[in-house]
Amino acid sequence: MARKNDKRRHSFTVERKRQLEQEKLAGERNRAKNRWNPAGQALLWSDLVFLAAASLLDINDLISDTASALCTLVGVILLFAALWLLFGNKKGQSGPGGRSRL
């Protein structure tokens, strides 16, 4: 009979606090997992600024059509590089396709 009373009982508030803490940690892990690569994000923003500047120069006829086409080509290449850094280079994946190596 005495052993029955010696059992440790957890209160509802302790269990609820523990559950909230676990949910908070899980949310932090998900945010860290889904965070963008800083290098890819910087490359994406700089590419956007570069393409905007090239477009403004082209509209005002300050650069030739050849230079405009070259700037657009470089901008598209930088865009694909930024997207690869942001979305294609995840752990457990081999590259942009996302297929793991066997």
Wavefront OBJ file of the C-alpha trace (Angstrom):
o trace
v 0.000 0.000 0.000
v 2.816 2.385 0.811
v 4.466 1.757 -2.549
v 1.356 2.879 -4.350
v 1.614 6.334 -2.814
v 5.362 6.593 -3.531
v 4.876 6.566 -7.298
v 5.865 9.796 -8.871
v 3.066 11.604 -10.634
v 3.563 14.261 -13.261
v 1.241 17.166 -13.262
v -0.636 18.226 -16.363
v 1.175 21.577 -16.511
v 4.606 19.914 -16.544
v 3.557 17.654 -19.408
v 2.068 20.616 -21.306
v 5.233 22.695 -20.852
v 7.355 19.809 -22.116
v 5.087 19.377 -25.152
v 5.240 23.114 -25.966
v 9.032 23.060 -25.684
v 9.236 20.098 -28.070
v 6.980 21.871 -30.583
v 9.119 24.996 -30.324
v 12.298 23.007 -30.981
v 10.691 21.242 -33.932
v 9.668 24.609 -35.403
v 13.206 25.955 -35.016
v 14.630 22.874 -36.726
v 12.214 23.288 -39.647
v 13.133 26.968 -40.023
v 16.839 26.148 -39.999
v 16.287 23.394 -42.555
v 14.342 25.645 -44.922
v 16.671 28.642 -44.639
v 18.092 29.918 -47.916
v 21.777 29.735 -48.662
v 23.198 33.243 -47.989
v 25.542 33.074 -50.989
v 22.690 32.113 -53.294
v 20.475 34.832 -51.871
v 23.174 37.494 -52.363
v 23.815 36.261 -55.904
v 20.106 36.398 -56.686
v 19.780 40.001 -55.434
v 22.924 41.164 -57.250
v 21.690 39.495 -60.432
v 18.385 41.321 -60.109
v 20.174 44.665 -59.731
v 22.502 43.852 -62.639
v 19.622 42.976 -64.953
v 17.691 46.094 -63.926
v 20.703 48.320 -64.613
v 21.330 46.650 -67.979
v 17.669 47.068 -68.885
v 17.739 50.777 -68.010
v 20.893 51.297 -70.053
v 19.346 49.469 -72.995
v 16.085 51.440 -72.848
v 17.984 54.747 -72.885
v 20.210 53.527 -75.766
v 23.385 53.941 -73.704
v 24.685 50.498 -74.664
v 24.582 48.682 -77.978
v 22.283 45.787 -78.785
v 25.224 43.378 -78.654
v 26.208 44.554 -75.181
v 22.595 44.333 -74.081
v 22.332 40.759 -75.331
v 25.593 39.870 -73.598
v 24.365 41.407 -70.321
v 21.123 39.456 -70.591
v 23.018 36.217 -71.220
v 25.297 36.811 -68.227
v 22.258 37.674 -66.102
v 20.466 34.462 -67.047
v 23.580 32.399 -66.276
v 23.891 34.111 -62.886
v 20.187 33.510 -62.264
v 20.545 29.772 -62.872
v 23.641 29.670 -60.642
v 21.742 31.420 -57.843
v 18.769 29.079 -58.191
v 21.088 26.080 -58.104
v 22.695 27.380 -54.916
v 19.314 28.036 -53.325
v 17.348 24.958 -54.306
v 19.590 22.393 -55.959
v 22.444 21.827 -53.536
v 20.646 20.204 -50.587
v 22.236 17.547 -48.405
v 21.625 14.074 -49.699
v 21.193 15.248 -53.274
v 23.701 15.154 -56.048
v 22.780 18.375 -57.818
v 20.007 20.347 -59.442
v 18.072 17.222 -60.413
v 17.858 16.057 -56.830
v 18.669 12.457 -57.649
v 20.964 10.803 -55.135
v 23.950 8.857 -56.328
v 23.990 5.101 -55.926
l 1 2 3 4 5 6 7 8 9 10 11 12 13 14 15 16 17 18 19 20 21 22 23 24 25 26 27 28 29 30 31 32 33 34 35 36 37 38 39 40 41 42 43 44 45 46 47 48 49 50 51 52 53 54 55 56 57 58 59 60 61 62 63 64 65 66 67 68 69 70 71 72 73 74 75 76 77 78 79 80 81 82 83 84 85 86 87 88 89 90 91 92 93 94 95 96 97 98 99 100 101 102
